[in-house]
Amino acid sequence: MKKLTKAKAAALKANAKHVRKDESEAQLRLLGESVIRHQEQPVSASLDLTLWDGHRRVAGVILINPDHELEVVITDAPLDASETQLITDFYKKKLSGYELCTLGRQWLDARPGAKSGDLAAKLGFSDGWISQIMSLERCTPNVKDAAQAGKINAKEWNALSKVELPEQDRLLALRLNGEASRGDLEKKTRKPRDHDAKDVRVGRIRIDLKDARAVIFVGKKLGAAEAMEMGQEAVKKIKSGYDKNHDVKTIEAECRDEARSGSEP
């Protein structure tokens, strides 16, 4: 379990294994004042708020204001500075995907033999999310430059990483020129499943549900894969309208107008 939270300085407990001698009270007060003004780095603690690190910072804050809330990374084992930074930046979303990939590579390089799955397990992140971020390493220099400049996001470079290098640059150019959407990239780079070629193609699919309900898909040459993709997109659009307190008629009209204009969601 890893998460970023806040806790009062007085609630954080000293670790018996902490062997570093505290500085004078005057020095701790100066440190505490600095932390209260701006806490650059969270302290880390176990589930019961026993500190792994940050003892001096906490001690200084307690001398000034024991009720001051500090940012704390909760973890079941000690973290080094790079791991704490990764967790902090993940939750606070201060880093771009490109920067997270760079930090991830630094972590892996410092641990010979470690893989992205090890990083995900250590930090408590989704394995799929870490793999998506690190897929940038399989991309061309042009894709990496676009990622660094913020012109494409992690989902886009993850899609590009699935094709050969020359094809990556061709598709990237289409994306940057506005000739392809993110959805287009995912479609063009998606590897067909074994059963896709055998899938029956129709113009209309009706899925009957309980209580006399049904979902209908209409389009050109639809198969099971297309129906699943359409269903996911429809749910996303309905949820977006629902979250805005729009009624079903309004959502229907918005989707119709969007489809006619050809705009990307």
C-alpha positions as a LaTeX table, in Angstrom:
\begin{tabular}{lrrr}
\hline
Residue & $x$ (\AA) & $y$ (\AA) & $z$ (\AA) \\
\hline
Met1 & 0.00 & 0.00 & 0.00 \\
Lys2 & 1.36 & 3.38 & $-1.03$ \\
Lys3 & $-0.48$ & 6.68 & $-0.94$ \\
Leu4 & 0.10 & 10.37 & $-0.46$ \\
Thr5 & $-1.86$ & 11.93 & 2.40 \\
Lys6 & $-1.61$ & 14.56 & 5.14 \\
Ala7 & $-1.14$ & 14.15 & 8.87 \\
Lys8 & $-0.55$ & 16.45 & 11.84 \\
Ala9 & 3.08 & 16.62 & 12.86 \\
Ala10 & 2.22 & 15.54 & 16.43 \\
Ala11 & 0.53 & 12.37 & 15.11 \\
Leu12 & 3.73 & 11.13 & 13.48 \\
Lys13 & 5.77 & 8.76 & 15.62 \\
Ala14 & 9.54 & 8.56 & 15.92 \\
Asn15 & 11.14 & 5.35 & 14.68 \\
Ala16 & 13.19 & 3.51 & 17.30 \\
Lys17 & 15.69 & 2.57 & 14.57 \\
His18 & 16.41 & 6.20 & 13.81 \\
Val19 & 20.02 & 6.62 & 14.97 \\
Arg20 & 20.89 & 10.10 & 13.70 \\
Lys21 & 21.32 & 12.59 & 16.53 \\
Asp22 & 19.03 & 15.59 & 16.41 \\
Glu23 & 20.51 & 19.03 & 16.03 \\
Ser24 & 20.04 & 21.79 & 18.58 \\
Glu25 & 16.55 & 23.11 & 19.24 \\
Ala26 & 17.45 & 26.36 & 17.48 \\
Gln27 & 18.51 & 24.49 & 14.34 \\
Leu28 & 15.38 & 22.33 & 14.43 \\
Arg29 & 13.20 & 25.43 & 14.73 \\
Leu30 & 14.82 & 26.94 & 11.64 \\
Leu31 & 14.20 & 23.71 & 9.76 \\
Gly32 & 10.61 & 23.58 & 11.03 \\
Glu33 & 9.92 & 27.16 & 9.90 \\
Ser34 & 11.25 & 26.32 & 6.45 \\
Val35 & 9.02 & 23.22 & 6.17 \\
Ile36 & 5.93 & 25.12 & 7.32 \\
Arg37 & 6.57 & 27.80 & 4.68 \\
His38 & 7.07 & 25.23 & 1.92 \\
Gln39 & 7.39 & 21.47 & 2.23 \\
Glu40 & 9.43 & 20.46 & $-0.79$ \\
Gln41 & 9.48 & 16.73 & $-0.07$ \\
Pro42 & 6.96 & 14.60 & 1.85 \\
Val43 & 8.11 & 12.52 & 4.80 \\
Ser44 & 7.37 & 8.79 & 4.63 \\
Ala45 & 5.78 & 6.67 & 7.32 \\
Ser46 & 4.26 & 3.24 & 7.94 \\
Leu47 & 0.53 & 2.57 & 8.20 \\
Asp48 & 0.54 & 3.45 & 11.93 \\
Leu49 & 2.37 & 6.74 & 11.13 \\
Thr50 & 5.76 & 5.59 & 12.42 \\
Leu51 & 8.32 & 7.57 & 10.45 \\
Trp52 & 10.66 & 5.99 & 7.93 \\
Asp53 & 12.36 & 9.32 & 7.28 \\
Gly54 & 11.92 & 13.04 & 7.94 \\
His55 & 12.49 & 12.84 & 11.71 \\
Arg56 & 14.29 & 16.18 & 11.90 \\
Arg57 & 11.71 & 18.00 & 9.78 \\
Val58 & 8.86 & 16.64 & 11.90 \\
Ala59 & 10.67 & 17.48 & 15.14 \\
Gly60 & 11.22 & 21.05 & 13.96 \\
Val61 & 7.58 & 21.52 & 12.97 \\
Ile62 & 6.37 & 20.11 & 16.32 \\
Leu63 & 8.42 & 22.74 & 18.16 \\
Ile64 & 6.54 & 25.49 & 16.30 \\
Asn65 & 3.09 & 24.08 & 15.58 \\
Pro66 & 2.30 & 20.44 & 16.45 \\
Asp67 & $-1.04$ & 20.69 & 14.61 \\
His68 & 0.53 & 21.71 & 11.31 \\
Glu69 & $-0.35$ & 19.17 & 8.62 \\
Leu70 & 2.52 & 17.61 & 6.71 \\
Glu71 & 2.45 & 15.70 & 3.43 \\
Val72 & 3.18 & 12.05 & 4.13 \\
Val73 & 3.77 & 9.09 & 1.85 \\
Ile74 & 2.25 & 6.03 & 3.55 \\
Thr75 & 4.11 & 2.84 & 2.67 \\
Asp76 & 4.70 & $-0.59$ & 4.15 \\
Ala77 & 8.48 & $-0.38$ & 3.70 \\
Pro78 & 11.12 & 2.35 & 3.56 \\
Leu79 & 11.54 & 4.19 & 0.26 \\
Asp80 & 14.59 & 5.87 & $-1.18$ \\
Ala81 & 14.45 & 9.46 & $-2.43$ \\
Ser82 & 13.67 & 8.56 & $-6.05$ \\
Glu83 & 10.79 & 6.28 & $-5.01$ \\
Thr84 & 9.30 & 8.92 & $-2.72$ \\
Gln85 & 9.57 & 11.46 & $-5.54$ \\
Leu86 & 7.83 & 9.13 & $-7.98$ \\
Ile87 & 4.91 & 8.53 & $-5.63$ \\
Thr88 & 4.62 & 12.22 & $-4.79$ \\
Asp89 & 4.65 & 13.31 & $-8.41$ \\
Phe90 & 2.19 & 10.59 & $-9.41$ \\
Tyr91 & $-0.41$ & 11.76 & $-6.91$ \\
Lys92 & 0.22 & 15.47 & $-7.32$ \\
Lys93 & 0.54 & 15.16 & $-11.12$ \\
Lys94 & 3.38 & 17.64 & $-11.31$ \\
Leu95 & 5.44 & 15.64 & $-13.79$ \\
Ser96 & 4.67 & 14.99 & $-17.42$ \\
Gly97 & 4.56 & 11.43 & $-18.72$ \\
Tyr98 & 7.93 & 12.04 & $-20.34$ \\
Glu99 & 9.45 & 13.09 & $-17.01$ \\
Leu100 & 7.91 & 10.10 & $-15.25$ \\
Cys101 & 9.48 & 7.83 & $-17.86$ \\
Thr102 & 12.86 & 9.46 & $-17.20$ \\
Leu103 & 12.54 & 8.96 & $-13.43$ \\
Gly104 & 11.43 & 5.37 & $-14.00$ \\
Arg105 & 14.51 & 4.70 & $-16.11$ \\
Gln106 & 16.75 & 6.16 & $-13.40$ \\
Trp107 & 15.15 & 3.83 & $-10.85$ \\
Leu108 & 15.63 & 0.80 & $-13.11$ \\
Asp109 & 19.23 & 1.70 & $-13.96$ \\
Ala110 & 20.05 & 1.90 & $-10.26$ \\
Arg111 & 18.78 & $-1.68$ & $-9.84$ \\
Pro112 & 20.39 & $-4.01$ & $-12.42$ \\
Gly113 & 18.00 & $-6.73$ & $-13.50$ \\
Ala114 & 14.88 & $-4.89$ & $-12.37$ \\
Lys115 & 11.95 & $-4.62$ & $-14.78$ \\
Ser116 & 8.99 & $-2.27$ & $-15.10$ \\
Gly117 & 6.84 & $-4.80$ & $-13.22$ \\
Asp118 & 9.25 & $-4.56$ & $-10.28$ \\
Leu119 & 8.89 & $-0.79$ & $-10.29$ \\
Ala120 & 5.11 & $-1.06$ & $-10.35$ \\
Ala121 & 5.11 & $-3.56$ & $-7.47$ \\
Lys122 & 7.54 & $-1.51$ & $-5.39$ \\
Leu123 & 5.57 & 1.70 & $-5.72$ \\
Gly124 & 2.08 & 0.20 & $-5.69$ \\
Phe125 & 1.23 & 1.55 & $-9.14$ \\
Ser126 & $-0.68$ & $-0.28$ & $-11.86$ \\
Asp127 & 1.60 & $-2.53$ & $-13.89$ \\
Gly128 & $-0.27$ & $-1.47$ & $-17.03$ \\
Trp129 & 0.21 & 2.22 & $-16.25$ \\
Ile130 & 3.95 & 1.83 & $-15.68$ \\
Ser131 & 4.29 & $-0.25$ & $-18.88$ \\
Gln132 & 2.44 & 2.45 & $-20.81$ \\
Ile133 & 4.74 & 5.19 & $-19.50$ \\
Met134 & 7.91 & 3.15 & $-20.13$ \\
Ser135 & 6.84 & 2.18 & $-23.66$ \\
Leu136 & 8.35 & 5.49 & $-24.77$ \\
Glu137 & 11.72 & 3.77 & $-24.61$ \\
Arg138 & 10.69 & 1.64 & $-27.61$ \\
Cys139 & 9.97 & 4.71 & $-29.73$ \\
Thr140 & 11.97 & 6.69 & $-32.26$ \\
Pro141 & 13.85 & 9.89 & $-31.37$ \\
Asn142 & 11.15 & 11.90 & $-33.16$ \\
Val143 & 8.42 & 10.37 & $-31.00$ \\
Lys144 & 10.49 & 11.02 & $-27.87$ \\
Asp145 & 10.99 & 14.66 & $-28.90$ \\
Ala146 & 7.24 & 15.07 & $-29.42$ \\
Ala147 & 6.60 & 13.51 & $-26.01$ \\
Gln148 & 9.10 & 15.80 & $-24.30$ \\
Ala149 & 7.49 & 18.82 & $-25.98$ \\
Gly150 & 4.06 & 17.72 & $-24.75$ \\
Lys151 & 2.71 & 17.23 & $-28.28$ \\
Ile152 & 1.60 & 13.65 & $-27.60$ \\
Asn153 & 0.57 & 11.86 & $-24.40$ \\
Ala154 & 1.39 & 8.45 & $-22.94$ \\
Lys155 & $-1.55$ & 6.70 & $-24.59$ \\
Glu156 & $-0.42$ & 7.98 & $-27.97$ \\
Trp157 & 3.23 & 6.99 & $-27.66$ \\
Asn158 & 2.18 & 3.65 & $-26.23$ \\
Ala159 & 0.15 & 3.05 & $-29.40$ \\
Leu160 & 3.09 & 4.13 & $-31.58$ \\
Ser161 & 5.49 & 1.83 & $-29.72$ \\
Lys162 & 3.57 & $-1.19$ & $-31.06$ \\
Val163 & 4.63 & $-0.69$ & $-34.71$ \\
Glu164 & 7.96 & $-0.68$ & $-36.55$ \\
Leu165 & 10.17 & 2.39 & $-36.16$ \\
Pro166 & 9.64 & 3.87 & $-39.68$ \\
Glu167 & 5.86 & 3.48 & $-39.26$ \\
Gln168 & 6.06 & 5.30 & $-35.92$ \\
Asp169 & 7.42 & 8.42 & $-37.59$ \\
Arg170 & 4.84 & 8.25 & $-40.39$ \\
Leu171 & 1.93 & 7.97 & $-37.95$ \\
Leu172 & 3.44 & 10.64 & $-35.70$ \\
Ala173 & 3.52 & 13.06 & $-38.63$ \\
Leu174 & $-0.17$ & 12.36 & $-39.31$ \\
Arg175 & $-1.00$ & 13.00 & $-35.65$ \\
Leu176 & 0.97 & 16.24 & $-35.42$ \\
Asn177 & $-0.50$ & 17.50 & $-38.69$ \\
Gly178 & $-4.01$ & 16.91 & $-37.40$ \\
Glu179 & $-4.67$ & 14.16 & $-39.94$ \\
Ala180 & $-5.11$ & 11.46 & $-37.27$ \\
Ser181 & $-6.73$ & 11.47 & $-33.84$ \\
Arg182 & $-5.58$ & 9.45 & $-30.85$ \\
Gly183 & $-8.31$ & 6.97 & $-31.65$ \\
Asp184 & $-6.97$ & 6.67 & $-35.20$ \\
Leu185 & $-3.51$ & 5.88 & $-33.83$ \\
Glu186 & $-4.87$ & 3.14 & $-31.61$ \\
Lys187 & $-6.81$ & 1.61 & $-34.49$ \\
Lys188 & $-3.87$ & 1.73 & $-36.92$ \\
Thr189 & $-1.43$ & 0.22 & $-34.42$ \\
Arg190 & $-3.71$ & $-2.37$ & $-32.88$ \\
Lys191 & $-2.59$ & $-5.87$ & $-33.76$ \\
Pro192 & $-5.49$ & $-8.00$ & $-35.01$ \\
Arg193 & $-6.48$ & $-10.91$ & $-32.80$ \\
Asp194 & $-6.40$ & $-14.40$ & $-34.26$ \\
His195 & $-10.17$ & $-14.51$ & $-34.42$ \\
Asp196 & $-10.61$ & $-11.07$ & $-36.03$ \\
Ala197 & $-10.15$ & $-12.40$ & $-39.57$ \\
Lys198 & $-12.84$ & $-15.03$ & $-38.99$ \\
Asp199 & $-15.28$ & $-12.62$ & $-37.34$ \\
Val200 & $-18.57$ & $-12.16$ & $-39.16$ \\
Arg201 & $-19.10$ & $-8.59$ & $-40.38$ \\
Val202 & $-22.57$ & $-7.08$ & $-40.33$ \\
Gly203 & $-24.22$ & $-3.67$ & $-40.51$ \\
Arg204 & $-26.32$ & $-4.06$ & $-37.38$ \\
Ile205 & $-25.78$ & $-5.87$ & $-34.06$ \\
Arg206 & $-28.52$ & $-6.27$ & $-31.47$ \\
Ile207 & $-27.63$ & $-7.39$ & $-27.94$ \\
Asp208 & $-30.71$ & $-8.36$ & $-25.96$ \\
Leu209 & $-30.64$ & $-7.87$ & $-22.20$ \\
Lys210 & $-32.96$ & $-8.72$ & $-19.34$ \\
Asp211 & $-36.25$ & $-6.91$ & $-18.71$ \\
Ala212 & $-36.99$ & $-6.39$ & $-22.43$ \\
Arg213 & $-33.96$ & $-4.12$ & $-22.88$ \\
Ala214 & $-31.51$ & $-4.16$ & $-25.78$ \\
Val215 & $-28.42$ & $-2.39$ & $-27.09$ \\
Ile216 & $-28.14$ & $-1.85$ & $-30.84$ \\
Phe217 & $-24.95$ & $-1.10$ & $-32.81$ \\
Val218 & $-25.18$ & 0.25 & $-36.35$ \\
Gly219 & $-22.29$ & 0.81 & $-38.76$ \\
Lys220 & $-20.31$ & $-0.57$ & $-41.66$ \\
Lys221 & $-18.73$ & $-4.04$ & $-41.43$ \\
Leu222 & $-19.14$ & $-4.41$ & $-37.69$ \\
Gly223 & $-17.63$ & $-7.33$ & $-35.78$ \\
Ala224 & $-17.38$ & $-8.18$ & $-32.09$ \\
Ala225 & $-14.25$ & $-6.04$ & $-31.63$ \\
Glu226 & $-15.93$ & $-2.98$ & $-33.17$ \\
Ala227 & $-19.05$ & $-3.49$ & $-31.05$ \\
Met228 & $-16.96$ & $-3.61$ & $-27.86$ \\
Glu229 & $-15.10$ & $-0.46$ & $-28.86$ \\
Met230 & $-18.35$ & 1.34 & $-29.71$ \\
Gly231 & $-19.86$ & 0.27 & $-26.39$ \\
Gln232 & $-16.91$ & 1.65 & $-24.43$ \\
Glu233 & $-17.03$ & 4.94 & $-26.34$ \\
Ala234 & $-20.79$ & 5.24 & $-25.79$ \\
Val235 & $-20.43$ & 4.66 & $-22.04$ \\
Lys236 & $-17.71$ & 7.32 & $-21.89$ \\
Lys237 & $-19.91$ & 9.88 & $-23.67$ \\
Ile238 & $-22.98$ & 9.09 & $-21.56$ \\
Lys239 & $-20.98$ & 9.34 & $-18.33$ \\
Ser240 & $-19.52$ & 12.68 & $-19.42$ \\
Gly241 & $-23.00$ & 14.10 & $-19.99$ \\
Tyr242 & $-24.37$ & 12.52 & $-16.82$ \\
Asp243 & $-21.57$ & 14.07 & $-14.73$ \\
Lys244 & $-22.64$ & 17.46 & $-16.12$ \\
Asn245 & $-26.25$ & 16.80 & $-14.99$ \\
His246 & $-27.47$ & 16.62 & $-18.60$ \\
Asp247 & $-30.61$ & 14.59 & $-19.26$ \\
Val248 & $-30.63$ & 11.72 & $-21.74$ \\
Lys249 & $-32.16$ & 13.80 & $-24.55$ \\
Thr250 & $-29.46$ & 16.43 & $-24.17$ \\
Ile251 & $-26.74$ & 13.77 & $-24.15$ \\
Glu252 & $-28.24$ & 12.23 & $-27.28$ \\
Ala253 & $-28.29$ & 15.60 & $-29.06$ \\
Glu254 & $-24.71$ & 16.41 & $-28.00$ \\
Cys255 & $-23.44$ & 13.09 & $-29.30$ \\
Arg256 & $-25.32$ & 13.55 & $-32.58$ \\
Asp257 & $-23.89$ & 17.05 & $-33.09$ \\
Glu258 & $-20.40$ & 15.88 & $-32.22$ \\
Ala259 & $-20.62$ & 13.00 & $-34.67$ \\
Arg260 & $-21.80$ & 15.31 & $-37.45$ \\
Ser261 & $-19.00$ & 17.80 & $-36.81$ \\
Gly262 & $-16.41$ & 15.04 & $-36.74$ \\
Ser263 & $-14.78$ & 16.49 & $-33.61$ \\
Glu264 & $-12.64$ & 14.29 & $-31.38$ \\
Pro265 & $-14.02$ & 13.60 & $-27.88$ \\
\hline
\end{tabular}
